[in-house]
Amino acid sequence: MSGEVFLKNLAGVLKVEYVENAPVSAEANAAAQKNAQSQDRNWQFFTVKNTAELAGAVVRFQNGTFAMKGLLGAVVDCKETDYPGRRPGPYQPGGSPSAVHQCEAGVRYLTAPEDQFEAVASPWNRPGMGGRMLRQWDYARGQRIRQWSEAQNRAFQAQLQLQQVQFEQTQATQLRMHNEFLANMQRGTDLSMARAQAGMQARSTATSDWVDYALNQQTVRDPGTGQLSKVSSAYTYTWVDTSGQHSFQTTDPNADPNATMTGNWRKQVVVHGDGSQ
């Protein structure tokens, strides 16, 4: 909200009458704007833009038999942080663009009996008067912010490492299952060489399908290379990139990782567990 609206709300909280706006000196406004602009930053992953607005208000209220006058002054500092978003990677999902707005206000409140107000306010208008931030407090606040940021970064890195380990374990398990299945198929083929080719093929296909069913998996073939892969049967559609190392599964028939993920992806063809059509 604007500085004026903020002070009108504050007057309601203080239960005083908002009489009129109080003028803000051009020098004070220029200093606030210069300070805000000096804090603008363009980082690698986001942009920070700062604004400042000064406002003043004359208020009054009754304190017993005394008519009281007050002067409210506010500085509303706002920071807008724009995040451009990111495309999905192998180990982390994508993110949509977003903007975070954070505002804080500092208030100065001077009050005195109405007939004495000018005499009381006059000394406070001299240069150098007013509140000052404690250096110790500001340093401690900065330390808290840095500690929080470092903790967040450590948690993020730990999450990335965990995702990497889980991905590698999944790939290793799928490869082991694939190799074991091929080995079993080869042994079955060697034992049934003397039997009729048609019967052998029928039994082989049925066995491979039951193995896939028991392991909650399905067999897919790359239409470009003919490579077979064992993937989860919980999804309807499977995509594999040209390296043959990364897969993407979904139940959405319109999903296409070529539009959202890096690399070139081909939709796989579901086949029998032994690779036959």
NORNOR-V29846 format. One line per field, one symbol per residue. phi: phi as a letter, one per 40 degrees, with the letter a starting at -180 (. if undefined). Layout:
# NORNOR-V29846
phi = ???
This chain:
# NORNOR-V29846
phi = .ccccdccccccccfbcccacbcbccccccccccccccccabccbabbbbbbbbabacbaabbgcccbbabbbbbbbbbbbbbcgaccbcbaccbcdabbbbbabbbbbbbaddcbcccccdccccdgchcbcccccccccccccccccccccccccccccccccccccccccccccccccccccccccccbcccccccccccccccccccdcccfbabbbcccbgccbcbcccbcbbbbcccgbbbbbabccccbcccbbcgbbbccbcbcccgcc
